Structure formats: structure tokens, C-alpha cells
Amino acid sequence: MAVRIIHELGLSAFMNAYFLDHLFSLEDKLPYADGTAKNPDHVPPLLDRRDLFLLESFPVNNGSYESVPEWRARLNLALKYRQRYGAQIFATTTTTEQEPFSAEKFNYAWWTAFLYGLDGFGWGEPNFAARSNALHDHQCSLESKMLRAFEHSSAVGSDNTHFWRQAGNYLVVADAVTHSVHRFPAEGFVGPKEIATLLTSPRGRSLLTCEGDA
């Protein structure tokens, strides 16, 4: 009902649910939903390409890194729903007073969102900025040459320890153990077996950070 009214007013809806099935599923009784009768008539969602939905606690949950299997499961579901209904995915980390902003975590989270082609990303302040009522303008920039290369890049590869994407003459690899992101010169197809070798070799790699390449 709320989404229908929003659309009738010519506006876009921006919805948030930690469990995305609560927004998109046709099922009535989901195993992780409180109570009963969530969607008794199995009505399809009204969210479409006009709208956005939030992927919360990605991939930093309450100030701590989530494991790759944890965030990949939620991400894959988000990507499936985006493909099916067209709504855009915006992601945010969540933090606490004890685990506030970290440049390292922001860098890893930003690149993860970028490599998987999410539509927007932001750093979440402790308790959603309820005490400060302020959001800091954390940014990450990309050189124009590299940005153009990603317009025609490969799909994301993953072995649950590393994930990577090839774009033009670049190969960008994120390491879920060290939570670092690296760029290598690309020379043809690179498979999972070569990724670990690349990360331990001095083969012209550069560390990608939101302050610039290192």
C-alpha cells in the first residue's frame, strides 16, 4: 500500500529490510519472520526500477568484517531481486561507538560494493548517527581511465577468500583475509588458481586505497 501511494505521487521508494525476502518474497511464512501472515495472498512486490532498497551491514556489520559467505549470501539475493524487479541496490556499513570509522574498513567495503556493481554505497555512523545527527562525507575516487575500463569489465570471480574483476588492462583483486585491494596488469584470462600466486608475487601490483594507489 505504501509503495503504491508513493508511486501515485510520482515519487520513488527507498526501502530497508535486513532480510530482503521481507521486501520481495511471494511467500507468506518466512522462517526468519516474526508472527504469521506476511503475504497471505502471495502478491508480487510493487518495487521496480523507480525504487531503491538498502543492503544493510555490508560488508562491515557493527564495526566488524563479515565473512565472505555471510555477505555473499545476502548480496546474491540482492542482485537476484535487482535483476528481477529493477530496483537499485544501495549498501551501507553499520558501526558502533566502540568500532567507529576505519579507513581500512571503508576502503574494503567501498571496493567490494564497486566490484559487484552496486548502485550506491555509504559508510554508516554509529547507531545510524542518532546521537550526532551527522554523516561524514567519506569518499573514494577512481581515475577516469580505470573507470572507463570498468564499463566493459568481466563478471566477478570468487573463491570465497578472494574476489576479482578484470577490466581492460587491469585486474582488481580483493583479499578477504587481509581486507586489502590490489590492482595488477592483466594479461589474458586469470583463473582462481592464479589469484593466490599473484598476491604473493611482486608482479607490478599496486595497493588500491581511497587515498590513492600505493
ZAMARGU-4260 file (C-alpha; in steps of 0.2 Angstrom, whole numbers, plus 5000, padded with zeros to 4 digits):
<rodrens>
0) 5000/5000/5000 | 5014/5012/5005 | 5024/5009/4989 | 5008/5011/4978 | 5004/5028/4986
5) 5022/5034/4984 | 5022/5029/4965 | 5005/5038/4963 | 5013/5054/4969 | 5027/5052/4956
10) 5040/5048/4969 | 5052/5034/4972 | 5053/5022/4987 | 5068/5018/4997 | 5065/5003/5007
15) 5076/4994/5020 | 5074/4977/5027 | 5089/4967/5034 | 5081/4951/5027 | 5077/4956/5009
20) 5064/4942/5007 | 5053/4953/5018 | 5053/4966/5003 | 5052/4954/4988 | 5047/4937/4993
25) 5030/4930/4987 | 5030/4918/5002 | 5018/4921/5017 | 5028/4912/5031 | 5046/4915/5030
30) 5057/4905/5043 | 5065/4921/5050 | 5050/4932/5051 | 5041/4935/5067 | 5022/4931/5068
35) 5012/4925/5053 | 5003/4931/5038 | 5016/4942/5030 | 5010/4939/5012 | 4995/4928/5013
40) 4989/4932/4995 | 5007/4929/4988 | 5006/4947/4980 | 5022/4952/4970 | 5031/4967/4976
45) 5027/4984/4969 | 5046/4989/4969 | 5053/4992/4952 | 5066/5002/4943 | 5060/5018/4950
50) 5065/5012/4968 | 5079/5008/4979 | 5082/4996/4993 | 5096/4996/5006 | 5108/4982/5009
55) 5112/4985/5027 | 5128/4980/5036 | 5138/4977/5020 | 5151/4970/5022 | 5155/4978/5039
60) 5142/4973/5052 | 5143/4983/5069 | 5161/4988/5066 | 5167/4970/5062 | 5171/4962/5045
65) 5158/4949/5040 | 5164/4933/5032 | 5163/4932/5014 | 5150/4918/5014 | 5139/4928/5025
70) 5139/4944/5015 | 5139/4935/4998 | 5123/4926/5003 | 5114/4942/5006 | 5122/4950/4991
75) 5117/4937/4979 | 5099/4938/4985 | 5100/4957/4982 | 5107/4955/4965 | 5094/4942/4960
80) 5080/4954/4966 | 5088/4969/4956 | 5088/4959/4940 | 5071/4953/4943 | 5062/4969/4948
85) 5074/4983/4943 | 5076/4992/4960 | 5093/4999/4963 | 5104/4992/4977 | 5112/5005/4989
90) 5123/4997/5003 | 5129/5004/5020 | 5140/4998/5033 | 5135/4998/5052 | 5146/5003/5066
95) 5146/5006/5085 | 5153/5019/5097 | 5167/5006/5101 | 5170/5002/5082 | 5168/5019/5073
100) 5176/5024/5056 | 5191/5015/5050 | 5199/5020/5033 | 5204/5002/5030 | 5186/4995/5033
105) 5179/5009/5022 | 5191/5006/5008 | 5187/4987/5008 | 5169/4990/5009 | 5169/5003/4995
110) 5179/4992/4983 | 5168/4977/4987 | 5152/4987/4983 | 5161/4994/4967 | 5167/4977/4961
115) 5150/4969/4962 | 5142/4984/4953 | 5131/4991/4967 | 5122/5007/4963 | 5127/5016/4979
120) 5137/5015/4995 | 5139/5024/5011 | 5148/5022/5027 | 5136/5021/5042 | 5139/5031/5058
125) 5137/5023/5075 | 5119/5020/5079 | 5114/5027/5062 | 5121/5044/5068 | 5106/5045/5081
130) 5117/5054/5093 | 5127/5066/5082 | 5114/5069/5069 | 5128/5070/5056 | 5135/5060/5042
135) 5153/5062/5037 | 5157/5064/5019 | 5169/5049/5016 | 5173/5047/4998 | 5183/5036/4986
140) 5188/5042/4969 | 5193/5032/4953 | 5204/5038/4939 | 5195/5041/4923 | 5205/5028/4913
145) 5201/5015/4926 | 5183/5020/4927 | 5180/5018/4908 | 5188/5001/4908 | 5175/4995/4921
150) 5161/5000/4909 | 5166/4984/4899 | 5173/4973/4913 | 5171/4954/4916 | 5159/4946/4929
155) 5166/4945/4947 | 5176/4929/4951 | 5177/4922/4968 | 5185/4908/4978 | 5177/4914/4995
160) 5194/4920/5000 | 5197/4932/4986 | 5186/4941/4973 | 5191/4949/4957 | 5186/4958/4942
165) 5195/4961/4925 | 5193/4977/4917 | 5203/4982/4901 | 5221/4980/4906 | 5218/4979/4924
170) 5214/4965/4936 | 5207/4971/4953 | 5208/4958/4967 | 5201/4960/4985 | 5208/4949/4998
175) 5196/4944/5012 | 5210/4938/5023 | 5220/4955/5024 | 5205/4965/5019 | 5215/4974/5006
180) 5213/4978/4987 | 5226/4976/4974 | 5227/4981/4955 | 5238/4970/4943 | 5242/4972/4925
185) 5230/4960/4916 | 5237/4948/4903 | 5223/4937/4897 | 5211/4927/4907 | 5216/4924/4926
190) 5208/4910/4935 | 5206/4905/4953 | 5222/4896/4954 | 5232/4911/4948 | 5225/4923/4961
195) 5234/4917/4976 | 5251/4917/4966 | 5248/4935/4960 | 5245/4941/4978 | 5262/4934/4983
200) 5272/4940/4968 | 5280/4957/4965 | 5272/4957/4948 | 5269/4976/4946 | 5254/4976/4958
205) 5248/4992/4967 | 5238/4993/4983 | 5222/5002/4980 | 5216/5014/4993 | 5203/5028/4994
210) 5218/5040/4997 | 5226/5034/4980 | 5236/5020/4974 | 5251/5014/4985
</rodrens>
